[in-house]
Amino acid sequence: MRRSKVRPAERGFTIVELLIACVVFPIIVAGVSVAATSLSNIYRKARQLNEIYEVISACPEVDRALEFDSVSSSANCYPNNSFKTEDSSNGTISYTPTLTVTKTSSLSASDPLQTVYDSKVIDISVGYPGNASAAPIKLRLLITRNGIGQL
């Protein structure tokens, strides 16, 4: 009886090849996992910034800003400020804008807008729900009797 020789192509993996695969594969999986987590966080932040922008830009006072005398801090600044969450909870996220109207003559002397005659400054601020430590997004507008300027 004749013994058949095992050809190199039919031998399978060596122990060295298996050890290398066992080291390299988890590194690749960890890298993909970190990248996916990072992309998810970036997307969540971008979505939240977009929602805050919608809230700030929709404040009714901004639309009525040309009516100089009707703009005040006590006016309603609650446009559509609730957005559906993207998880499976069917919940909503609500943003609460803060509106502050100050006559330029009442600003501190160090404020460059203090010298603008017969004008008002509107400061709109919207914070991140559930993250009080994050600095809010702010929009500052200068209202004159002739129109509006964004700062």
Steps between C-alpha positions, in 0.01 A plus 500: 500500500614837412493793734365822357690813570318798650533793272575840658172647373299240694664536840273773652609783728811492710491591867691822423238605246220431747675698774550795265134485398395487867699818568416697184124428482414652843705810414298546181170444683599748773593760237169461319313519832678821602432654157129408517467646852678817393274543195193444714610770746580743218159438341320550832684829560431624145131413533478681833672810360257498207204482738639787709549704184136439404383616843716814494412597146128449555465729803207730424689805629753460221216512249345801672833673552418774255219606734744664735257589778341152527821314579540422871646229725155397621374416152450138401808329359369144482467397138488135401763392749423128534657233282443125487784283622651257255510205738214256545352681803274733295596781739571864430784739572397855591717809488425810705630821345573798723443845359653813649436844353718789618502862388848587377511796739470249789795288388832518682752754378729219384238366258571630149126531429443737792572800276237410237227759549130405542549123457442170678705184529320166493690208651348159425650203680412130467661233719540127455225298672644264760847658483507809718881509496515567123509863399177610330486614138447876480380743237538874545299746294514877484162662438479858387196695392619444143549123508687203638864390495640164608816498714 
